[in-house]
Amino acid sequence: MTAEVLLFAYGTLQDPAVQTAVFGHELEPGAQDRLSGFRLSHIPVDDLQVTAETGLTHYPILIPTTAEAPPVPGRLYPLTP
């Protein structure tokens, strides 16, 4: 029996097209969730091909924080290793 692993996605990994590119298939729908102890920020996309293909100029990242910050919304997906 293979143990289930949970993946929290908060950015582009929630997009079915990105899921297919990363995993080779769309993930099960998952469930809405929120992650505390982090804040959402963005870094520039330096790869012009990525920008051309996705339209993204900045990529979302999570930064740990001890300050009061609202939970980061996302989805929790069940995966198998």
Secondary structure by P-SEA (a helix, b strand, c coil): cbbbbbbbbccccccaaaaaaacccccccccccccccbbbbbbbbccaaaaaaccccbbbbbbbbccccccbbbbbbbbcc
